[in-house]
């Protein structure tokens, strides 16, 4: 008996982790369709299970009982919706995912409340937009101002805004909805305010910088990437000079780092990489540089090698620094006869031109092909301004490299090591195309966004 008791004690934690909760449902317009259940983990949405509905649209899932947060149902990889996963099982009915008004939850008061809020909030937002439009007309246009309707319109606006706030405040303190709804509302308000209510932007900034970003509920909510993306998009489009935009972005970046560095360093590593990619994609290089240097200067922060390498590109490849020299090895030979010498310089520093455009490129990169066409058209004119192109190809296949590079009139080099190529490592390259404009002595003049940006840079320098 004791042996059985001890065995039960040993197996109990395993049994608990294996415990699962059911999600069942029926969507009448979705018979014989693929449907997947996903959960959120940090910045990722991961599929738990994929099943097919039966001829009546019924489906059945299991998810880990220890998971607490948002789930996502996706039908035929086209239409989906979020809902709260919780203990006790959930039954969902409706017509289709594309008809959210038809969705109902059984044994799930929290989801019923959530969808009531979403439905009513959609109506309130539509009505609010109409009242705000009328308020502007009756406040600005002289013919309408005489009718004294502005005060009544303002009252209607106040009522709608109060309804939303009252619903949120009625949620019991400490519950998931009491935490989730204010953040969900903030994300949507930021999206709308950019175009319609710029006067609310300062309030949104304050609300963001007073949010506890270290709250563990964020991890399984799916809100964190949306919150960050909408906040920085709002800052980028807040209608002030770019210098002021960068000040606000840097202040928010500092707040994020200070919020997570001690309380959730793992999430900070993921967050900083997410922001870095966001800034790079939107060509916000000043913000990317600030983020990189702040993260590298945090002594108490453990950064993964992958993240650190990307940040180092802004410390080591900073404007004004001297770029690493590149030794052109035997991989540069473009001739059919591998023993035939190639008439190119032996290293980057020996290229005699006043300006050098260094481009990391690959034959398999679609964006590279677009930039290659534009750069090829610009090359003759840039050559007249003493600009030489140096292309470092991150290819593995000899035929792929030679197929592209042999017809190009500038310096091309490939050592067939792809991302392990020494030039790519030295220049902290993690995407293609990556371009730098260098001076005669390899001083870094600028990181180049695209061919159009290069043209502007050259015009600025040659007009001095």
N, C-alpha and C positions, 0 to 999 in steps of 0.2 A: 504493500500500500504506500509506504514512504517513497519507494522508487517511482511509482506512478505520480505521486504528489510533486516530487522534485522535477519529474519530466514535464509536468503541466506548468510548473513555475518557469522552467527554461523556455518552453515553447510559447508561453503567453505573449511575450513581446513580439515574437514573430507573427503570431496569429493576429495581434492587434494591427501590425503594420500591413498585413495582407487583407484586413477587413475592408469591405467595399460597400458603397452606397449605390442604389439604383437611380437612374434617370430614365423614365419611360415616357412615352407620349404618342400622340396621333395627330398628324397633319393631313387633313382630308384631300388636299390638292397635291400631295407628294407621294403617291404610290410608287413602289419599285424604284426608289431613288437612293443614291449614295448619301449618307449623312455621317458627319464626323463630330466627335466631342473633343474639344481642346481645353487646356487649362493654361493659365499665365504663370510664367516663372521669370521674374525680373523683366527683361526687355524682350523675352521670347514668348510666343504662343505655340504650345506643343500639343500635338494630337495624342489623345489618350487611346481612342479606339475609333474605328470606322466600320459602320454596318450598312446594310441595305434595308429600307423600309419594306414591309410586306405590301400586298395588293390593296390594303386599306389605309396605308400610310403610317402603320404602327412601327415603333422602334424601341430598342431597349439597350441601355448602356450601364456600365459599372464604372465608378470612379473611386479613388482612394478615400477612405473615411476620414483620414487625417488631413485632407486638403480642405482649406477654408479660403474662399475667394471667388473670383468670377470664372464662369465657364463660357464656352462659345460653341454654339451649334451651327454647323455649316451644311447646307443642302446642295448637292450636286456641284460643289466647289463654286457656287455662285452667290447664294443669298444666305445670310446668317444673322444671329443676334446673340447678345450677351445676357447672362442671367447669373444669379448668385447660387453657388453650390454650397450645400450645408448638410448637416446630419439629418437622417430621417427619411431620405428619399424624396424625389420630386417627380410629379406627373405633369406633363405639359400638353395642352391641346391647342389646336388652331387650324386655320386654313392653309397658310404657307408662311414661310419666313419673310416673304415680301409683303405680307399683310399683317403688320405688327398689332393693329387694333383688334385682331381676332385671337391673339395669344392669351391663354388663361393658364393659371397655375393651380394645382391641387396640392394640399398639404404643404403649402409654402407661402405663408402670409407675408414674408419679407419680399418675395418676388412680386406678389400681388401689389404691395405698396410701391415697389420700385416702378412697375409698369403703369400704375396709376399716375405717379409723378411724371413719368416720361410722356404719357399721353396728354395730361393736362398742361405740362410745360410747353409742349409743341403748340398747343392752342394759344397759350398765353403769349408766347414769342411772336406768333403771327399777329395777334391783336395788338401787342405792344409796338410792333413795327408800324402798323397802320396808325395808331394814336400818335406815335413819335413823328410820323410824316405830317399828320394834320397839325400837330403842335408847331412845327416849323412854319407851315403855311400861315397859320393864324397869328403867329408872332412876328413874321417878317413882312408879309404882303400888306400894304396899307389898306386895300379894300376890305380885307378880312379882319384886320386888327380892330376895326371899328365895331365888329360884332361881339366883342368881349367873350369869345368862346375859349380863350387860352386857359383860363382858370379851370373850367370844367374838364377840359382835355387833360390838364395836369393831374386832376383828381383821379381820372380813369387810369392814368399811367401809374400813379402811386398805389392804387388798389391792386392792379395786376402784379406789380413788383412785390407788394406786401404778401400777396397770396403765396407766391413762390417761397418767400422767406418763412412764412408761417408754417408751411408744410414741412420744411426742413427742421425748424425749431420744435415741432411737435414730436419728432423722433426721440425715442428714449436715449438719454445720454449713455455712451459706451457701446451702443449697438453699431452694427456694420453700416446701416443706412445713415446714421447720424454722422459718420465719418465720410462715407462715399458721396452722398448727394451734394454737399458744398463743393467738393473738388470737381465732380462731374459738371456742376453748374458753372464753375469758374472756367473750365476748359471751353465750354460752349459760349460763354459770355465773351471770352477773349477773341474767339473766332468771329463773332458778330460785331464786336466793338470796333475792330480795325476799320470797317467800312461804314458803320452806321452810328456808332456812339463813341467817338474818340475821347469825349470828356470822361469816360469811365476808365480809361487806360491806366491812369495814375493809381486808381483804387485797385485795379487788378494786379498791378506791380506790388503794391503793399500787401495784398492778400497772399500772393505767391511767396513773398519774403517773410511771411509770418506762418507759413505752413511747415509743420514738422515733417521734413522729408525723410527722416530716419524711422518713421513709424513702420513697423514690420508689415502692416496691412497693405502697404504699397506693392510689395513683392508679388502678390498673387492677384492684384486688382486689374492689371492691364492699363492703369491710369498713368503710370509714371512716364513712359515715353511720350504719350499724348500731351501730358502737362508740360513737359520740357519743350516739346516741339512747338506747341501753340504759344507758350510764353515768349520764346526767342523769336518766333515769327512775328508776334505782335510788336516786340521791341524793334525789330528790323523795319516794320512798316508803320511806326508811330508818328511819322510826319515831321521829324526833326532832323537837323544836319547829321551826317554820318558820324562825325566826332562824338556827338551827344549819344547817338545810338550805341557806339562802342563803350562809352562810359557806363551806360545802363546795363549792357550785356556783361561787362566785366564785373560790375557790382553783383549781378545775379549769379554769375559763375563763382564769385568769392563766397556768396551765401551758401550755395550748394556744397562747396568743398568744406566749409566750416560746419555745416549741418551733419555731414556724413563721415568725416575723417576719423573721428573717435568712436562713433556709435555704430557705424556700418561700413567699414573700409572695403568689404567685398563689393557692396553695391556702389560705392564711390568709384571703384575701378571700372565697373561696367558703365556707370553714368558718364564718367569722364571720356571714355572711348566713344560712347554714343554722341556726346556733345561735340567731340573733336570731328567726327565724321559729318555731323550736321553742319558745323561751321565750314568745313572744307567744301562740302557739296554746294553751299550757298556762297562760296568765295568770300567768306567773312574771315580772312586770314589774320586780321588784327585780333579778333576774338579767339581764334585757334591758337595764336601765339601766346596770348595771355593765359589761357587755360593750360597750355603745355608747360610754361615756365612756372606757374603756380604749383602744378602737380609735381614737377621735378624738384621743387624747393621744399616740399613737405617732408620733413625728416621722419615724422611718425607714420607716414603713409607707405604701405607696401604696394608697389605697382607691378603688374605682371610684365614679363619681358616684352610681350607683343605690344602692350599699351605704351610702355616706356620707349620702345624704339620709334613709335610714331611721334611721341612728344619730343624726342631728341632731334627730330628733323627741324624743329623750330629753334632749338638752342644751338645746334651745330651748323645749321644751314640758314642762319640769320643774315639779313641784308647787311652787307659790309664785311662779313667774315670771308676768309679765303676758302674757296671750295677745294675739296680733295683733288689731287691730280689723278688722272686715269691713264694707266699704261695699256697701250693697245697691243695685245698679244697676238699669237698666230691666228686666232679666230677671225681676224679682220679680213683675211684673204677672200676676195670675191671672184677670183678667176676660176676657170674650169680646171686649170692645172694647179693643183695645190702647192706645187713647188715654185710657181711663178711669183716673184716679189710683187707687193702691192705698193703703189706710190702714194701712201698716206703717212701722216706724221706718226712718230712712235709713241707720243703721249699727248694728252690734252694741253699741257702747258707749252708745248712746242707749236701749237696752232697759232700763227702769227697775227691773226685778225684782231681788230680793236674790240669787237664784240663776238661772243660765242653763244649760240643757242644750244644748250644741252638738252636733249630730248630722250627720255626713257620710254620705249615704245615696244610693241609686240605685234606680230602678224595676226594673232588670234583675237586682238582687241578691237571690237567694232568702233568704239569712240576714236581709237587711234587712226583708223582708216579715214574718218571724216576730217580729222585735223591734218593728216598727211596730205590730202587733196588741197586744203587751203594753204598749208605751208609751202607746198610745191609751187603753187601759183605766185606766192609772195617772194620766193627765193631769189629770182634774178634781180629784183629791185633792191632787196635787202643786201644782196651781195655788193651792190654799188655803194652801199653805206658801210661797207667793211664788216658785215655780219656773216659769220660762217656757221653752218649747221653741223652739229655732231650728234649722231643718233646712236644710242645704246639699245640694242635689241635684246629683249628678254625672252628669246626663243630657245627651244631645245632641238628643233629639227633643222638640219643644215639646208635642206631644200626650201623650207618655209622662209628662212632668213634670206637666202640668196635670191629667191623668187621675187621678193620685194626690193631688197637693197641694191641689187646689181644695176638697176636702171636709174638709181638716184645719184645726182651729181655731187653730193656732199660726203662727209666722212661718216662711215657706218661701221659699227663694231658689235660683234656678238661672240661670247665665249661659250654659249650653249648651256649655261648653268641656270637659266631662268632667274628666279628670285634669289638664288644663292650666288649670283654673279657678284664679284667684289665691288664693281661700281654701284650696283643697286644697294648693297649693304652699306657702303661708305656714305652714300647720299640719302640713306634712310628712305628708300623708295618702297611704297606699299600699294601703289596703284599706277595704272597706265591710262593715258599718257601723263607723265610728270615732266615739267619743263622748268629750266632755270636759265635766265639770261646772265651771263658772266662777262666780266671785263677782261681787258688784255692780260692782266696778271691773276686771273681766276677769282677776282673779288666778286661776290654775289651782288648783283644789281637788283634783281627781283625774281620772285617766283612767278612764273607766267601761267595765267589761267587758260588761255586759248590763243588761237592765231590772231583774233581781233585785238586782244590785250597786248600781244607782242607788237603789233603795228602801232598802237598808241604809244607804247614805251619808246620805240625807236624814233617816232616823230618828236617826242618830248626831248630826247637826248640830242638828236641831230639839229634841233632848232635852237639850242643854247649857243 
